[in-house]
Amino acid sequence: MAHPVKEISKNEIIRDKLAKSQASPLKAYQALTVGQGSFFKFVTYELLNLFVAPLPGALGFLLRRKLYPMLFKSVGKGVIIGRNVVLRHPHKMTLGDNVTIDDNSLVDGRGSGEAGIVLEDNVIINRNCLVLAKAGPIRLGQKSTLGSNSVLVSMDGVEFGHSVLVAGGCSVSAGAYHIDDLSVPIMDQGTYTKGPISIGDGVWLGSNATILDSISIGAGAVVGAGAVVTKDVPTNAIVAGVPAKVMRMRA
């Protein structure tokens, strides 16, 4: 189903925010990391990043489990935060029970709006992942797993059902740049999205698969390794290739 094109406001683009804030670098940094809030919350955030985020071993594990919940909008039991995890606008994040965010990952909720970023019970974000809510919310359903070195970008919403299995190196990335004006660099022509990305219950994305803007993948579908998905995928379909095509149905 075709979606209307949605232009992305320049207020959501980091490059434009930084360009407007050179007169006050501290305020710019605060806006990008914790958003609007009390100076006490900003100092707390900085102290945790300085002293607790890089701590190895059992001590780091225990301190992050004890202290990090104060950063989030809501947090369940048994949450595990790895070393050197970067959280931006954590007050917009809701974590269920037994959520794990592994070492060196970045979770950025700055553009997630009122819905925020929601990681439901037993979600696992493996190490070196980027989860970026640039201009839309993100929800990962129960037991969903994001493989190492994967990138998830929301420009108008990204939603996983339950038990979605994402292998390493995948890209779930909404949005694109305008390219029509040859006199203007592409990065200055503005960005847009055709709609949210939706991945149904029990989907398996193979290693290095790429899911593009506004795609919907039906429940139980399998996306082959290295596939580039440019069209909606039916329920229980197995797709592969560049661009991805239906190879067969699971049932």
Kinemage of the C-alpha trace (Angstrom):
@kinemage 1
@onewidth
@group {chain A} dominant
@subgroup {mainchain}
@vectorlist {calphas} color= white
{ca met a 1} P 0.000 0.000 0.000
{ca ala a 2} L 1.378 3.399 -0.991
{ca his a 3} L 2.030 5.912 1.778
{ca pro a 4} L 2.082 9.707 1.418
{ca val a 5} L 5.553 11.195 1.509
{ca lys a 6} L 6.403 12.843 4.815
{ca glu a 7} L 9.082 15.521 4.837
{ca ile a 8} L 11.485 15.338 7.772
{ca ser a 9} L 11.907 18.617 9.617
{ca lys a 10} L 15.413 20.046 9.697
{ca asn a 11} L 14.926 20.367 13.448
{ca glu a 12} L 15.330 16.575 13.623
{ca ile a 13} L 18.664 16.491 11.771
{ca ile a 14} L 21.777 16.497 13.961
{ca arg a 15} L 23.843 18.462 11.428
{ca asp a 16} L 21.321 21.322 11.459
{ca lys a 17} L 21.013 21.281 15.247
{ca leu a 18} L 24.760 21.565 15.629
{ca ala a 19} L 25.002 24.366 13.073
{ca lys a 20} L 22.443 26.428 15.001
{ca ser a 21} L 24.049 25.880 18.367
{ca gln a 22} L 27.651 26.966 17.958
{ca ala a 23} L 27.048 29.938 20.250
{ca ser a 24} L 26.301 27.562 23.143
{ca pro a 25} L 28.088 24.209 22.744
{ca leu a 26} L 27.105 23.066 26.249
{ca lys a 27} L 23.406 23.628 25.579
{ca ala a 28} L 23.753 21.865 22.243
{ca tyr a 29} L 25.379 18.877 23.904
{ca gln a 30} L 22.696 18.796 26.582
{ca ala a 31} L 19.928 18.962 23.971
{ca leu a 32} L 21.411 16.062 22.006
{ca thr a 33} L 22.089 13.808 24.980
{ca val a 34} L 19.389 14.346 27.602
{ca gly a 35} L 17.046 16.924 26.076
{ca gln a 36} L 15.257 19.500 28.142
{ca gly a 37} L 15.410 18.837 31.865
{ca ser a 38} L 16.911 19.836 35.140
{ca phe a 39} L 20.611 20.500 35.527
{ca phe a 40} L 20.666 17.798 38.219
{ca lys a 41} L 19.521 15.178 35.692
{ca phe a 42} L 22.174 16.337 33.246
{ca val a 43} L 24.918 16.065 35.884
{ca thr a 44} L 23.656 12.616 36.917
{ca tyr a 45} L 23.769 11.481 33.295
{ca glu a 46} L 27.318 12.770 32.891
{ca leu a 47} L 28.576 11.139 36.091
{ca leu a 48} L 27.108 7.775 35.133
{ca asn a 49} L 28.714 7.971 31.694
{ca leu a 50} L 32.059 8.977 33.146
{ca phe a 51} L 32.374 6.556 36.043
{ca val a 52} L 29.886 3.706 35.573
{ca ala a 53} L 29.420 3.131 31.833
{ca pro a 54} L 33.000 1.912 31.174
{ca leu a 55} L 33.362 -0.236 34.307
{ca pro a 56} L 34.147 -3.892 33.498
{ca gly a 57} L 33.237 -7.027 35.375
{ca ala a 58} L 30.783 -7.674 38.150
{ca leu a 59} L 31.161 -4.223 39.712
{ca gly a 60} L 30.163 -2.441 36.497
{ca phe a 61} L 27.286 -4.868 35.964
{ca leu a 62} L 25.919 -4.321 39.468
{ca leu a 63} L 26.308 -0.540 39.467
{ca arg a 64} L 24.589 -0.155 36.104
{ca arg a 65} L 21.741 -2.394 37.243
{ca lys a 66} L 21.357 -0.321 40.409
{ca leu a 67} L 21.851 3.202 39.057
{ca tyr a 68} L 20.718 3.263 35.424
{ca pro a 69} L 16.973 2.799 36.112
{ca met a 70} L 16.819 6.437 37.265
{ca leu a 71} L 17.558 7.508 33.675
{ca phe a 72} L 14.619 5.752 32.010
{ca lys a 73} L 10.942 6.613 31.687
{ca ser a 74} L 10.135 3.162 33.024
{ca val a 75} L 12.206 0.028 33.648
{ca gly a 76} L 11.364 -3.539 34.590
{ca lys a 77} L 13.201 -6.209 36.550
{ca gly a 78} L 16.442 -7.896 35.564
{ca val a 79} L 17.635 -5.302 33.034
{ca ile a 80} L 21.251 -5.685 31.894
{ca ile a 81} L 23.223 -2.750 30.469
{ca gly a 82} L 26.651 -3.589 29.042
{ca arg a 83} L 29.867 -1.580 29.033
{ca asn a 84} L 30.105 1.691 27.104
{ca val a 85} L 26.429 1.740 26.153
{ca val a 86} L 25.410 5.249 25.044
{ca leu a 87} L 21.858 6.337 25.867
{ca arg a 88} L 20.495 9.571 24.430
{ca his a 89} L 17.221 10.962 25.768
{ca pro a 90} L 16.796 7.917 28.019
{ca his a 91} L 13.769 9.581 29.662
{ca lys a 92} L 11.864 8.591 26.501
{ca met a 93} L 12.726 4.889 26.870
{ca thr a 94} L 10.559 2.163 28.415
{ca leu a 95} L 12.295 -1.136 29.194
{ca gly a 96} L 10.412 -4.281 30.156
{ca asp a 97} L 11.643 -7.155 32.299
{ca asn a 98} L 14.951 -8.869 31.455
{ca val a 99} L 15.928 -6.487 28.658
{ca thr a 100} L 19.606 -6.656 27.657
{ca ile a 101} L 21.550 -3.903 25.867
{ca asp a 102} L 25.026 -5.253 25.184
{ca asp a 103} L 28.420 -3.527 25.076
{ca asn a 104} L 29.140 -0.529 22.839
{ca ser a 105} L 25.580 -0.065 21.596
{ca leu a 106} L 23.895 3.301 21.037
{ca val a 107} L 20.200 3.825 21.740
{ca asp a 108} L 18.998 7.311 20.808
{ca gly a 109} L 15.427 8.352 21.615
{ca arg a 110} L 15.656 12.057 20.763
{ca gly a 111} L 13.123 11.996 17.912
{ca ser a 112} L 10.791 9.316 19.265
{ca gly a 113} L 8.058 11.708 20.441
{ca glu a 114} L 5.505 10.835 23.104
{ca ala a 115} L 5.486 7.127 22.182
{ca gly a 116} L 9.238 6.916 22.776
{ca ile a 117} L 11.366 3.806 22.472
{ca val a 118} L 9.780 0.685 23.967
{ca leu a 119} L 11.766 -2.515 24.487
{ca glu a 120} L 9.334 -5.146 25.713
{ca asp a 121} L 10.144 -8.086 28.000
{ca asn a 122} L 13.200 -10.205 27.110
{ca val a 123} L 14.364 -8.017 24.225
{ca ile a 124} L 18.086 -8.372 23.484
{ca ile a 125} L 20.146 -5.738 21.679
{ca asn a 126} L 23.518 -7.322 21.005
{ca arg a 127} L 26.820 -5.484 21.017
{ca asn a 128} L 27.746 -2.672 18.633
{ca cys a 129} L 24.165 -1.948 17.542
{ca leu a 130} L 22.702 1.447 16.639
{ca val a 131} L 19.039 2.067 17.518
{ca leu a 132} L 18.158 5.584 16.393
{ca ala a 133} L 14.757 7.247 16.741
{ca lys a 134} L 15.457 10.232 14.518
{ca ala a 135} L 11.872 11.290 13.803
{ca gly a 136} L 9.567 8.508 14.933
{ca pro a 137} L 8.984 5.959 17.710
{ca ile a 138} L 10.451 2.460 18.018
{ca arg a 139} L 8.849 -0.603 19.591
{ca leu a 140} L 10.520 -4.014 19.782
{ca gly a 141} L 8.117 -6.770 20.823
{ca gln a 142} L 8.723 -9.446 23.426
{ca lys a 143} L 11.702 -11.777 22.896
{ca ser a 144} L 12.898 -9.882 19.827
{ca thr a 145} L 16.652 -9.954 19.262
{ca leu a 146} L 18.780 -7.466 17.342
{ca gly a 147} L 22.026 -9.056 16.141
{ca ser a 148} L 25.477 -7.558 16.599
{ca asn a 149} L 26.470 -4.616 14.387
{ca ser a 150} L 22.896 -4.032 13.222
{ca val a 151} L 21.392 -0.596 12.567
{ca leu a 152} L 17.781 0.390 13.177
{ca val a 153} L 16.657 3.891 12.149
{ca ser a 154} L 13.147 5.287 12.655
{ca met a 155} L 11.951 8.253 10.615
{ca asp a 156} L 8.201 7.623 10.946
{ca gly a 157} L 8.057 4.609 13.239
{ca val a 158} L 9.609 1.139 13.425
{ca glu a 159} L 7.687 -1.695 15.061
{ca phe a 160} L 8.682 -5.333 15.603
{ca gly a 161} L 6.202 -7.977 16.674
{ca his a 162} L 7.161 -10.588 19.223
{ca ser a 163} L 10.019 -13.072 18.728
{ca val a 164} L 11.592 -11.266 15.776
{ca leu a 165} L 15.082 -12.672 15.105
{ca val a 166} L 17.524 -10.250 13.464
{ca ala a 167} L 20.939 -11.651 12.581
{ca gly a 168} L 24.186 -9.671 12.655
{ca gly a 169} L 24.872 -6.737 10.372
{ca cys a 170} L 21.275 -6.029 9.353
{ca ser a 171} L 19.938 -2.592 8.449
{ca val a 172} L 16.334 -1.575 9.135
{ca ser a 173} L 16.505 1.962 7.880
{ca ala a 174} L 13.707 4.333 6.990
{ca gly a 175} L 13.947 7.575 5.065
{ca ala a 176} L 15.843 8.881 2.056
{ca tyr a 177} L 17.319 12.098 0.664
{ca his a 178} L 15.889 14.156 -2.162
{ca ile a 179} L 18.240 14.024 -5.159
{ca asp a 180} L 16.540 16.030 -7.931
{ca asp a 181} L 18.405 19.357 -7.659
{ca leu a 182} L 21.827 18.887 -9.282
{ca ser a 183} L 22.990 22.311 -8.057
{ca val a 184} L 22.637 21.399 -4.368
{ca pro a 185} L 24.590 18.696 -2.505
{ca ile a 186} L 22.360 15.739 -1.700
{ca met a 187} L 22.901 16.176 2.042
{ca asp a 188} L 21.380 19.690 1.803
{ca gln a 189} L 18.265 18.755 -0.204
{ca gly a 190} L 16.270 17.485 2.735
{ca thr a 191} L 15.029 14.070 3.810
{ca tyr a 192} L 11.679 12.333 3.597
{ca thr a 193} L 9.975 9.054 4.430
{ca lys a 194} L 7.143 7.153 2.787
{ca gly a 195} L 5.967 5.628 6.053
{ca pro a 196} L 6.805 3.391 9.003
{ca ile a 197} L 8.517 -0.002 8.894
{ca ser a 198} L 6.599 -2.945 10.349
{ca ile a 199} L 8.031 -6.413 10.991
{ca gly a 200} L 5.577 -9.092 12.068
{ca asp a 201} L 5.703 -11.760 14.749
{ca gly a 202} L 8.314 -14.475 14.385
{ca val a 203} L 10.144 -12.978 11.396
{ca trp a 204} L 13.777 -14.002 10.759
{ca leu a 205} L 16.123 -11.551 9.039
{ca gly a 206} L 19.316 -13.240 7.815
{ca ser a 207} L 22.787 -11.725 8.165
{ca asn a 208} L 23.316 -8.354 6.472
{ca ala a 209} L 19.735 -8.071 5.234
{ca thr a 210} L 18.504 -4.553 4.469
{ca ile a 211} L 14.904 -3.416 5.004
{ca leu a 212} L 14.082 -0.112 3.302
{ca asp a 213} L 11.619 2.698 3.932
{ca ser a 214} L 7.905 1.956 4.573
{ca ile a 215} L 8.271 -1.825 4.224
{ca ser a 216} L 5.892 -4.248 5.934
{ca ile a 217} L 7.026 -7.835 6.519
{ca gly a 218} L 4.328 -10.358 7.364
{ca ala a 219} L 4.427 -12.681 10.343
{ca gly a 220} L 6.594 -15.764 10.014
{ca ala a 221} L 8.491 -14.519 6.964
{ca val a 222} L 12.175 -15.276 6.350
{ca val a 223} L 14.525 -12.776 4.685
{ca gly a 224} L 17.675 -14.349 3.271
{ca ala a 225} L 21.201 -13.227 4.090
{ca gly a 226} L 22.252 -10.126 2.163
{ca ala a 227} L 18.775 -9.491 0.743
{ca val a 228} L 17.570 -5.955 0.047
{ca val a 229} L 13.837 -5.716 0.693
{ca thr a 230} L 12.189 -3.014 -1.434
{ca lys a 231} L 8.584 -4.318 -1.406
{ca asp a 232} L 6.237 -5.657 1.247
{ca val a 233} L 6.764 -9.318 2.130
{ca pro a 234} L 3.747 -11.645 2.530
{ca thr a 235} L 3.111 -13.673 5.666
{ca asn a 236} L 5.245 -16.856 5.826
{ca ala a 237} L 7.140 -15.994 2.637
{ca ile a 238} L 10.837 -16.769 2.155
{ca val a 239} L 12.506 -13.987 0.183
{ca ala a 240} L 16.071 -13.534 -1.039
{ca gly a 241} L 18.143 -11.548 -3.517
{ca val a 242} L 18.747 -7.939 -4.561
{ca pro a 243} L 16.047 -6.789 -4.795
{ca ala a 244} L 14.398 -9.465 -2.660
{ca lys a 245} L 11.896 -11.781 -4.366
{ca val a 246} L 9.672 -14.537 -3.039
{ca met a 247} L 11.469 -17.883 -3.375
{ca arg a 248} L 8.725 -20.009 -1.807
{ca met a 249} L 6.182 -20.083 1.017
{ca arg a 250} L 6.836 -21.819 4.334
{ca ala a 251} L 3.372 -23.357 4.269
